[in-house]
Amino acid sequence: MSFTPFDLRLLEEGTDFFSQPRLACLLESLGRTGAERTTVVAQMLRNSCLEDLEEVVRLFERGVIRDAMRRLRLEERERGRDTRPGDR
């Protein structure tokens, strides 16, 4: 399995999700830089069986959905702050 530059960028963005404090130790174990971490994750995926890949996809999906929902809530809050009662 080979990864395109686009795939590698997505992997890098995905590993950035793990920079949250409770997951920082896991991220640090993958490497010191984003490039090292992406390389390790790509290698792990290349050597994974189909069942493991399916599980990874499910986990990333859940993470992406949660992050999208969090961003939407933040945007809604910001819009609510920007809207003044007289502007409606």
N, C-alpha and C positions, 0 to 999 in steps of 0.2 A: 504494500500500500504506500503510495507516495502522496505527499501533501503539496498543494499549490501554495503560493505566497498568501492567497486569500485564506486558505485553510489554516495556515500558520498564524495569521493575524487573528482569526477567530479563536484559535487555541490560546493565544496570548491574552486576549480579552477575557476569555473564560477563566484563565488562571488568576486574572486580576480580581475576580469575584472572591477568591479565597484570601485576599489580603485583609479581610475583616479580622479584628483581634482574636476572635475565638478560633479562627482557622489559620492564623499566621504561622504556627509551628509546622503545620502540614505544608504550607507553601514554601517555607524556608528549607524544608527537607528536600525539595525538588531542585533547588539551585539558588545561587545568590542573585542572579539577574533575571529579568523577564525572558531574555533569549534562552538562557540555560533551562529555565522552567518549561518553556514551550518545547524545547528539544526533548526534554525528559518525558513530558506528557505525550508528545508525538510518538516517541519510541515505545512507550507503554501501550499506546493504542495500536501501533503496528504489530505488536506481539500478543495482542489479546485475542481470545476466542470470540466467536460471534455473540454468545450469551453475555460476556463481559461488555462488549461494545454496545449491545442493546441496553444494558443497565446504565452505562455511562450516558447514553443519549437520553434516557429517562431522567437521570439526575440533572443533566444540563438543562433539559426542558423545564423541569421544576424550578431550577434556579433562575432561569431567564424569565419565566412567568412571574415568579415572586418579585424579581427586580423590576420588571415592567409595571407591576401593580404598585409597587412602592413609588416608582417615579411618577405614575399617574396621580397618586394621592398627593405627592409633593406639589405637582403642577396645579392640581385643583386648589390646594391651600394657598399657593402663591396667587392664583387668579382671584381667589376670594379676598385676599389682602389688597390686591390692586383695584378691586371694584369698590367704589364708594357708594353709599346709599343714594346719593343724588344723581349718579351716573346711569342708573338702571332705567 
